[in-house]
Amino acid sequence: MYVDIILPLPLDSTFTYLIPQGLEQKICVGGRVIVPFGNSKLYTGIVTNIHEDKPQGDYTIKEIQEVLDNTPIVTAAQLQFWKWMSQYYMCSIGDVFKAAVPSGMKLESESQLVLKEEFDAWEKLTKKEMETLEILQTQKFKNIAQIQKHTKDKRIIGILKSLMEKKALIISEEIKNTFNPKKEIHVRIPKEYQSERALNELSESLAKQPKRYQLLMKYLEMSGMVSALTLKNKQLIQEVSRTDLLKASGISSAVLIGMRSKGYLETYEYEVGRLKAPKTSITEQLPLSDAQQETYDAIVESFKQKKVCLLHGVTSSGKTEIYIRLIRQKINAGKQVLYLLPEIALTTQITQRLSRIFGDKLGVYHSKYPDNERIEIWNKQLSAKPYQIILGVRSSLFLPYQNLGLIIVDEEHETSYKQQDPSPRYSARDTAIVLASSFKAPTLLGTATPSMETFHNAQQGKYGYVSLSKRYGNMQLPKIEVVDIKDLLHRKMMKYPFSPRLEEEMRKALDNGEQIILFQNRRGYTPVLECKTCGWVPKCQFCDVNLTYHQNFNKLVCHYCGNSYNVPRQCPNCQETEIRSIGFGTEKIEEEVKKRFPLARTARLDLDTTRTKNAYEQILFNFSQHNTDILIGTQMVSKGLDFDNVHVVGILDADTMLTRSDFRAFERSFQMMSQVAGRAGRHNKQGYVILQTKHADLPVIQQIVDNDYEAMFHEQQIERKNFVYPPYCRMIYIYLKHRDDKVVGEASQILANMLRQSFTDTILGPDRPAIGRIQLQYIRKIILKVIPQYSQTQTRAILKACVENLLKTPQFHSVNVYFDVDPLQ
């Protein structure tokens, strides 16, 4: 018998292995196995097929080493979903496997250094080799990383290789399981006392020992053992943890130890899991308003005609309440629901709302959770009692679902739904539609500012369309005032970053006890440092990008590769000591706010302040509890957050979005600024938004002020149609990377010429992108516009064939080529 296996490696095909005798009955499709791959490495693979067809070819077929699962941990539906994703997004199925399954479920061997005891040719060793062996013996290092760290010797790999060649050292592969189930110490009555008679005798014998008797009585009360013995059903006995027992009885652990030594009680390890039910009381859902009820009915009706529906509802219109009603309908019918959000930050507020309605039916899944917790959620979804509702970000698409009845994609326009690096570079919104269709389930796309592709599909009748144009409680949309900072700067009436009008409105809001959100879509202290004399700007030595100054840890940081550098004291070109900062990041905004509003309590919400699991929750909780007056943030503050006391929103620099070299620049600007503006005036009175820009005359600025999405759409639609951009075509970017700029330049030119033979006028490039080098890899980009006349299957086949032909050329073997299907810009 043979099995075909997917490995968590960037490889397109499955690999066939022989099933050793004795393991045939244990193996199953969708289960994990340990297999050797390459010379000695061991990996976890997923079984996709079991068969009797011996592979053709003159080579030895390797055997499976170990079976990890007797039942599938990946369902047949998931395997089919992975296959579609690898084909559509033009990546390997191994990449999909690696992205889909939590790390702790993908066991991989680690190379272990083992000294050969029988080695005795010491005279053949150099002094350095002798010293290395001595370190291995005395320090008991087991892997290469440990000895590298200890010696700090760049030549250590060569020394270890020499020791292996001389048979003094061997390398073995050892599988490490990183998943550790959470366990507690529990207490129970020994078997000899688990009868009514024996238990009565034990109670009587301890009656004159008050503390032991009290502990025993409390155990019997908590475990329900007396009732279980009376009913002659020991399965009714409840688990009792040592901690809970001692706390409830008020007895010290010394008493328990004494009773255990006498054999009156036993302690043992019990697996409890990390998934805790929410500690919130279940409440009834608020009744829907007339407008919400009409919208809900329209969505239900739309699902009868089309499986995808766009809910176009203005900010603060109460879309979440409609989602809750739809979720209740599905779970009452025994179905599961996936509720997708673009950012982890949003899960905090939504989790609290859904927990109050659905209690322990809700599970939350995202990358900020430890791997062990994600494994437990994965296993629960495979169990007989899975979560009926999963709330999560894009990675939650990969969970095993048994009976999916609805997917809700909230804020469907958000760019965070697109995975960038590493592969697979998928759109969670589009992938969600495919996943739902595989279960014959509908998908609801909700937003106040739809993506142009989604709105186009709704207009063409491909998707259903439902509009909700009124805010809940008939609250007015915020008033947006445009401030032309170009004119203010010319008249020297403005000191960055606050215009006089913004500062005035901020002071009014603070005086009235109201809160403020300031939006600056750039983190760090300042995006550019520059020598005042010669104009020198510090750049990353690994990437073609300016370094951003972060004042909090006084470093220059590359936001592409993550390397940090010390701040120069003088210019290396002209030795000038005056190096000035240009522009504002969120750190500098925070500093300016504290200078101008010293009594205001401020907080910052960006990638730098939210790296830990609970950082989001703490910042947002403080703001919701009015413990923070001014919240400064990047695009994180634009994504569906709901605060009741925000009156003023300041958009400090609209131009960073408006002037991007991106055909979607105006669409993205409209979406982001409308969403940020929507955080103001959501509950009490009309909010106020100050939008600062040097391009106040652009049509998109007036469209934002008027909240006129359709005007923006129709204007952009004409341009996109004329120049053939989405939604009038699909796009595929082909990226080439190499350490040699000349090699990647030649390879990209040859590949583009090959592609033009099939696609003629729809190929653009090759071009050097705006950031032409990242992590010492030079980059070229080729753009393919896939017009409706092209067959998608044939297009992908041609692309792959051309790339294969290119890589057959010896000088281009090491060029890295990959695809980005439906890119963001």
Order of alpha helices (4+ residues) and beta strands (2+ residues): beta-beta-beta-beta-beta-alpha-alpha-beta-alpha-alpha-alpha-beta-beta-alpha-alpha-alpha-beta-alpha-alpha-beta-alpha-beta-alpha-beta-alpha-beta-alpha-beta-beta-alpha-beta-alpha-beta-beta-alpha-alpha-beta-beta-beta-beta-beta-beta-alpha-beta-alpha-beta-beta-alpha-alpha-beta-alpha-alpha-beta-alpha-beta-beta-beta-alpha-beta
